[in-house]
Amino acid sequence: MTSRTAWFIVSCLICCRALLVQAQERQGREGREGGRGGGGRRGAPAQEAAQPPATDKVTPDIPGVVKAGTKIEIVAFGLRGSDAGVGLADGSFIATGDGGVLKFDADGKMTTLVEDSEQAAGLAMDPKGRLIGAQYTKKVSVLWPKGSEETLTSSFDGKPYIRPNDIVVDKKGGVYFTDCYQIGAARSPNDLPQAVYYITPAKKVIRVADDVRRPNGIVLSPDEKTLYVNDWDSPNLVSYSVQGDGTLKNRKNFGTFDVKQETDHGLVSGADGLCIDGAGNTFATTPAGVQVFDAKGKHLGNIEAPYDMPPQNCGFAGNYLYVTGRGAVWRVRTLNAAVKNRGK
């Protein structure tokens, strides 16, 4: 072997090693940024916990919410991504995972409702019993039951959405959803603003808020007079007063998160999914775990996730808080049940 050939081989090995290190570092950054909020594709390794969830985790005492020492139960693990969450009246729970929509019976048995959710990140059930998804494929659609599928909206003012993220449906059948950028995504001045939209029962789409830096999780109060929105890019859980036509007024910084997500402009909440119980306590999935606020916005405490990455979304089924993310579904028995006929 000539010296020139040997030097060429060594150089190739050095380049390959450098590329491998860069890929590993990039994957690590994506994992730290979080799945729905952090740019991982559905089913990509960045969405999954590095290790199986711990089975010995218990909750702290959060007065009026959960008793100290309540076991965190692992319902499923090893899914190809997991997100969203909505409970049904029979105590079962629906989430996205393995590229589709999965149903978990109260005893943990899993069945597939929808084979391909088209990257749904948020789910909600409407008064007609239809499952509606906010999809990363730039639309909001009816996903189930089979035969009822339809696209409700895929653009606003002639422009495609950025990336519909989370969703909640009111008792009239109106649909609120958030639209925000993937972390690190290139932005264009021609893009729609990051915003909250409302699809009226008559299927008209209204932009109802664009004053949240990065709107993510969304949920209605039990009486549907207040809409809550997680701001991933600030320390705040935001609230609005809901008007009769579905529009919003009186924006407030309702609650303050424990901030743990590092960005190039400081610490932010990294708040992702959002759900609520029948007593009006809100539950937000964040890098600090599931952060709980009472009906007045007081931060009551955190439930740490049983794995080493932030959970992604949540919902209620009966007296169980279900949490999704990182290829797992887990649950905690709470002192309050779900909002009647809501499950989120």
C-alpha positions in Angstrom: 0.0 0.0 0.0 1.4 3.4 -1.0 1.7 6.2 1.5 -0.8 8.2 -0.6 -3.4 5.4 -0.4 -2.9 4.9 3.3 -3.4 8.6 3.9 -6.6 8.6 1.8 -8.0 5.7 3.9 -7.2 7.4 7.2 -8.7 10.6 6.0 -12.0 8.8 5.1 -12.1 7.2 8.5 -11.6 10.5 10.3 -14.4 12.1 8.2 -16.8 9.2 8.9 -16.1 9.5 12.6 -16.8 13.2 12.6 -20.1 12.8 10.7 -21.2 10.1 13.2 -20.4 12.3 16.2 -22.3 15.2 14.6 -25.4 13.0 14.0 -25.3 11.7 17.6 -25.1 15.3 18.9 -27.9 16.4 16.7 -30.1 13.5 17.8 -29.3 14.4 21.5 -30.4 18.0 20.9 -33.6 16.9 19.3 -34.3 14.6 22.2 -33.7 17.4 24.7 -36.0 19.7 22.8 -38.9 17.3 23.1 -41.1 15.4 20.7 -44.2 17.5 19.8 -42.5 20.7 20.8 -39.0 19.6 19.7 -39.1 18.7 16.2 -38.9 14.9 16.3 -40.8 13.1 13.5 -43.6 10.8 14.6 -41.9 7.5 15.4 -38.4 8.9 15.3 -36.0 7.9 18.1 -35.9 11.4 19.5 -39.5 10.9 20.6 -38.8 7.7 22.6 -37.4 7.4 26.1 -33.9 6.1 26.3 -34.8 3.5 28.9 -38.1 1.7 29.7 -40.3 3.7 32.2 -39.6 3.1 35.9 -42.3 0.9 37.5 -41.7 2.0 41.1 -42.6 5.7 40.7 -45.3 7.3 42.9 -46.8 10.7 43.1 -46.2 13.4 45.7 -49.1 14.7 47.7 -51.0 17.4 45.7 -53.9 18.4 47.9 -57.3 18.0 46.2 -55.7 16.3 43.2 -53.7 13.2 44.1 -52.7 11.4 47.3 -49.1 11.0 48.2 -47.7 7.6 47.2 -50.2 7.0 44.4 -48.6 4.5 42.0 -47.8 5.6 38.4 -49.0 2.7 36.3 -47.4 1.9 33.0 -50.1 1.1 30.5 -47.9 0.7 27.4 -44.3 1.1 26.3 -42.2 0.6 23.2 -44.8 2.2 20.9 -43.5 4.0 17.8 -44.3 7.4 19.2 -47.2 8.3 21.4 -49.1 11.5 21.8 -52.5 13.2 22.2 -55.1 11.7 24.6 -58.9 11.7 25.1 -61.0 9.5 27.5 -64.3 7.8 26.7 -67.3 7.3 29.0 -66.6 3.6 29.3 -63.3 4.3 31.0 -61.1 3.6 27.9 -58.5 6.0 26.6 -57.6 7.0 23.1 -54.1 8.2 22.0 -51.9 8.3 18.9 -49.1 5.8 18.6 -47.5 3.4 16.0 -48.5 5.9 13.3 -52.2 5.6 14.0 -54.8 5.9 16.7 -54.9 3.4 19.6 -57.6 2.6 22.1 -56.7 1.3 25.6 -59.4 -0.4 27.6 -59.5 0.2 31.4 -57.6 -3.1 31.9 -54.8 -1.9 29.4 -55.8 -4.0 26.4 -54.8 -2.2 23.2 -56.6 -2.1 19.9 -56.1 0.0 16.8 -58.9 2.4 15.7 -57.1 4.2 12.9 -54.2 2.7 11.0 -52.8 6.1 9.8 -53.5 9.3 11.8 -51.6 11.4 9.3 -49.4 12.6 12.2 -52.1 13.7 14.5 -50.6 15.3 17.6 -53.9 16.3 19.3 -57.2 14.5 19.6 -60.7 15.4 20.8 -64.2 13.9 20.6 -67.1 16.0 19.4 -70.7 15.8 20.6 -71.5 13.4 17.6 -69.0 10.9 18.8 -66.5 11.7 16.1 -62.8 11.7 16.8 -61.1 14.8 15.4 -57.3 15.2 15.1 -54.9 18.2 14.8 -52.4 16.9 12.3 -48.9 17.9 11.4 -49.9 17.4 7.8 -51.3 20.9 8.0 -54.9 20.1 8.6 -57.7 19.3 11.1 -59.7 16.3 10.2 -62.4 13.8 11.4 -60.5 10.5 11.8 -63.1 8.1 13.2 -65.5 6.3 13.1 -64.7 4.7 9.8 -66.8 6.2 7.0 -67.0 9.7 8.7 -63.6 10.9 7.7 -63.3 14.4 6.4 -61.0 17.4 6.3 -62.4 20.2 8.3 -59.8 22.8 7.4 -56.4 22.8 5.7 -55.8 26.5 5.1 -56.7 30.0 6.3 -56.9 33.1 4.1 -55.5 31.0 1.3 -52.4 30.0 3.2 -51.6 26.5 4.6 -51.3 26.1 8.4 -47.9 25.9 10.0 -48.4 22.7 11.9 -51.7 22.1 13.8 -50.8 20.9 17.2 -53.5 20.4 19.8 -57.3 20.6 19.9 -60.4 20.8 22.1 -64.1 20.6 21.1 -66.9 22.5 22.8 -70.4 21.2 23.5 -71.8 23.0 20.4 -69.3 21.1 18.2 -67.0 24.1 17.7 -63.3 23.2 17.4 -60.4 25.1 18.9 -56.9 24.3 17.8 -53.4 25.7 18.1 -51.0 26.1 15.2 -47.2 26.6 15.8 -43.8 26.0 14.4 -41.7 23.0 15.0 -38.6 23.9 17.1 -35.8 25.0 14.8 -38.1 25.2 11.7 -37.2 27.8 9.0 -39.7 30.6 9.0 -41.0 32.7 6.1 -42.6 36.1 6.2 -45.4 34.7 4.1 -46.3 32.1 6.8 -49.4 32.5 8.9 -48.8 33.7 12.4 -48.6 31.2 15.3 -52.2 31.3 16.5 -55.3 29.8 18.0 -58.2 29.1 15.6 -61.9 28.2 16.0 -63.9 26.2 13.6 -67.5 27.2 14.2 -70.4 24.6 14.2 -71.2 26.0 10.8 -67.6 25.1 9.7 -66.4 28.7 9.4 -62.8 29.2 10.5 -61.9 32.2 12.7 -58.5 33.2 14.0 -59.3 33.9 17.7 -55.8 34.6 19.1 -52.3 35.4 17.9 -50.8 36.9 21.0 -49.2 33.7 22.4 -45.5 33.3 21.5 -45.8 29.6 20.8 -49.3 28.2 21.5 -49.3 24.5 22.2 -51.7 22.6 24.5 -55.3 23.8 24.7 -58.3 23.0 26.8 -61.6 24.4 27.9 -62.8 24.9 31.5 -65.6 22.6 32.7 -68.2 25.3 32.2 -66.6 26.3 28.8 -66.4 29.9 29.8 -62.6 29.9 29.8 -60.1 28.7 27.2 -56.6 27.8 28.5 -53.5 27.7 26.2 -49.9 26.6 27.0 -47.3 29.0 25.9 -44.2 26.8 25.2 -42.0 29.8 24.7 -42.7 31.6 28.0 -43.3 30.8 31.7 -47.1 31.2 31.3 -50.3 29.2 31.1 -52.6 31.7 29.3 -56.4 32.1 29.7 -59.1 33.8 27.7 -62.8 34.5 28.3 -64.9 32.6 25.7 -67.6 34.7 24.0 -70.9 33.4 22.7 -69.7 33.2 19.1 -66.5 31.3 20.1 -64.2 34.4 19.9 -61.9 35.2 22.8 -61.4 38.2 25.1 -59.5 39.2 28.3 -56.2 37.5 27.8 -54.5 36.7 31.1 -51.3 35.0 32.3 -53.3 32.5 34.3 -50.5 30.5 35.9 -46.7 30.4 36.1 -44.8 27.2 35.2 -41.6 25.9 36.7 -39.3 26.7 33.8 -36.8 24.0 32.7 -36.5 24.2 28.9 -33.3 25.8 27.8 -33.4 27.9 24.6 -31.1 30.5 23.0 -33.1 33.2 24.7 -33.2 31.7 28.2 -35.4 29.3 30.2 -39.0 28.8 29.0 -41.8 26.4 30.1 -41.6 23.9 27.3 -45.2 23.3 28.1 -46.7 20.8 25.6 -50.1 19.1 26.1 -52.9 20.3 28.4 -55.9 18.7 30.0 -58.4 19.4 32.9 -60.4 17.5 35.5 -64.0 18.1 36.6 -62.9 20.3 39.5 -61.2 22.7 37.1 -57.6 21.7 37.9 -55.4 22.0 34.8 -52.6 19.5 34.0 -49.7 20.5 31.6 -47.0 18.2 30.3 -43.6 19.9 30.6 -39.9 19.1 31.1 -40.6 19.4 34.8 -43.3 16.7 34.6 -47.0 17.1 34.7 -47.5 20.5 36.3 -50.9 21.0 38.1 -52.8 24.3 38.6 -56.0 24.9 40.5 -59.0 26.7 39.1 -57.6 30.0 40.2 -54.2 29.5 38.6 -52.2 28.5 41.7 -49.4 26.1 40.9 -50.1 23.1 43.2 -47.3 20.7 42.3 -45.6 18.5 39.8 -45.9 14.8 38.9 -42.6 13.6 37.5 -42.6 11.4 34.5 -41.4 7.8 34.9 -38.8 8.3 32.2 -35.9 10.7 31.4 -37.7 13.0 28.9 -40.6 15.4 29.0 -44.1 13.8 28.6 -46.1 15.1 25.6 -49.8 15.1 26.2 -52.6 14.0 28.6 -56.3 13.3 29.0 -58.7 11.9 31.5 -60.7 8.6 31.5 -62.9 8.3 34.6 -60.7 8.9 37.7 -57.5 8.4 35.8 -55.1 10.9 34.5 -53.5 9.4 31.4 -50.2 10.8 30.1 -48.6 10.1 26.7 -45.2 10.6 25.1 -41.8 8.9 24.3 -43.5 5.8 23.1 -45.3 5.2 26.4 -48.7 5.6 28.0 -49.0 5.9 31.7 -51.7 6.8 34.2 -52.3 7.9 37.8 -55.5 7.6 39.8 -56.7 11.1 40.8 -59.2 12.4 43.4 -61.4 14.0 40.7 -62.9 12.5 37.6 -62.9 13.8 34.0 -65.1 16.6 32.9 -68.4 14.9 32.0 -68.6 14.1 28.3 -65.2 15.6 27.6 -62.3 13.3 28.5 -59.6 16.0 28.0 
